[in-house]
C-alpha cells in the first residue's frame, strides 16, 4: 500500500507530504540511501509518544471521573505499551507502507513489534505537526479510544475491586457466574455475568474466566456510574 492510499483509507490528507513519508521511513532505509535527503522517523516517534500520552491521559481523565490516579496510570500504561501500539499499527496496515533497508526487510522488519510500535507513534507525531493536536486526538478517537470502551485493556485493570467497593457502599452483594464456555480447548472463550442482589448487572467475554469476570465487572461498573 502506498501513502496516498493510506491517507484515503484514514480519511486524512497531509498538508506536508514529506512529514508522512518521514513517519514511515526507518533508519535502515536512510542508512542505505545516504545520497537522499530523507530523514528517519525517530524524532517524530519521540514527539508522537508525548502526543499519545497526553491524548490518552486526557481521555481517561475526562471519561472516568471516579477512577483513581493509580488505576488511570495502569490503564494508560497498557494502552501505550509496545504490544498495543503494534496491534494498532497492524490493524491500520502501517507495516505495508514502511520504507525499510534490504537487511531489515529480509529479516521480517514489517512485522517486527518495535518497528510497528515506533511507526504508529511517528505517524501521530507527524499528524500533530501537520494539523495540530485536535486532528491527532480525532485519530485516537477513531482508532484507539473505542478499544478502551470495549474492554480490550481490561486485563490491566482491577474492575472487580472497583465494583466491589461501589457495591459495598450500598450494602449490596456481587456474585460472578461463568454462564458459557465455547470454542475448542486450545482457543477457549468464557462468558461471565456479574449479578448484584441476584440481578444481572454486566456480562463479559474473555479467554480466561478471570478476564471474562473483569469485563463483566467493567460493564456493571459503567452501568452503575451512568445511572
Order of alpha helices (4+ residues) and beta strands (2+ residues): alpha-alpha-alpha-alpha-alpha-alpha-alpha-alpha-alpha-alpha-alpha-beta-beta-beta-alpha
